[in-house]
């Protein structure tokens, strides 16, 4: 669920920062799949600023060439934020 989603986002951004485009594409593609499966619209919206989504079901994405650093930071920060669920 959400924990795996956060890890996929963080790992993907770390790979991208390290210049590992293939690793980043795989991890962020997995994040897109997880965001869709868990209905996390906010994460999907943030991911769209970093990748072009070809197929949500299979997690097929392409890294965007020019990404605003602020968008990357927002994605990373949002992935680590704990949200309180009210009953």
C-alpha positions as CSV (number, residue, x, y, z in Angstrom):
1,X,0.0,0.0,0.0
2,X,1.1,3.5,1.0
3,X,4.4,2.4,2.5
4,X,5.4,0.6,-0.7
5,X,4.3,3.6,-2.7
6,X,6.5,6.0,-0.5
7,X,9.5,3.6,-0.9
8,X,9.0,3.4,-4.7
9,X,8.9,7.2,-5.0
10,X,11.9,7.7,-2.8
11,X,13.9,5.0,-4.5
12,X,12.9,6.3,-7.9
13,X,13.9,9.9,-7.1
14,X,17.2,8.7,-5.6
15,X,18.0,6.6,-8.7
16,X,17.2,9.7,-10.9
17,X,19.4,11.9,-8.8
18,X,22.2,9.3,-9.2
19,X,21.8,9.3,-13.0
20,X,20.3,5.9,-13.1
21,X,17.5,6.6,-15.5
22,X,16.6,2.9,-16.0
23,X,16.2,2.4,-12.2
24,X,14.3,5.6,-11.8
25,X,11.9,4.6,-14.6
26,X,11.3,1.2,-13.0
27,X,10.7,2.6,-9.5
28,X,8.6,5.5,-10.5
29,X,6.6,3.3,-12.8
30,X,5.9,1.0,-9.9
31,X,4.9,4.1,-7.9
32,X,2.4,5.0,-10.6
33,X,0.9,1.5,-10.4
34,X,0.6,1.6,-6.6
35,X,-0.9,5.1,-6.6
36,X,-3.5,4.0,-9.0
37,X,-4.2,0.7,-7.1
38,X,-4.6,2.6,-3.8
39,X,-6.6,5.4,-5.3
40,X,-4.0,8.0,-4.3
41,X,-4.9,10.8,-6.7
42,X,-2.5,13.2,-5.0
43,X,0.5,11.0,-5.6
44,X,-0.6,10.3,-9.2
45,X,-0.8,14.1,-9.8
46,X,2.6,14.7,-8.4
47,X,4.1,11.8,-10.3
48,X,2.8,13.2,-13.5
49,X,5.0,16.2,-13.0
50,X,8.1,14.0,-13.0
51,X,7.1,11.2,-15.5
52,X,5.0,10.8,-18.6
53,X,2.6,7.9,-17.9
54,X,2.1,5.6,-20.9
55,X,0.2,2.9,-19.1
56,X,-1.0,3.0,-15.5
57,X,-1.8,-0.7,-15.3
58,X,1.7,-1.9,-16.3
59,X,3.5,1.1,-14.7
60,X,5.0,2.1,-18.1
61,X,6.4,5.6,-17.7
62,X,9.0,7.8,-19.3
63,X,11.1,10.2,-17.3
64,X,10.5,13.8,-18.2
65,X,13.6,15.5,-19.5
66,X,13.2,18.8,-17.7
67,X,11.6,18.5,-14.3
68,X,11.2,21.4,-11.9
69,X,13.3,20.7,-8.9
70,X,10.4,22.0,-6.7
71,X,8.1,19.3,-8.2
72,X,10.6,16.6,-7.4
73,X,11.0,17.9,-3.9
74,X,7.2,18.1,-3.5
75,X,6.8,14.5,-4.6
76,X,9.6,13.3,-2.2
77,X,8.2,15.3,0.7
78,X,4.6,14.2,0.1
79,X,5.7,10.5,0.0
80,X,7.2,10.7,3.5
81,X,4.3,12.7,5.0
82,X,2.2,10.7,7.5
83,X,-1.5,11.3,7.2
84,X,-3.8,10.8,10.1
85,X,-7.0,8.8,9.4
86,X,-10.1,9.9,11.2
87,X,-12.7,7.3,12.2
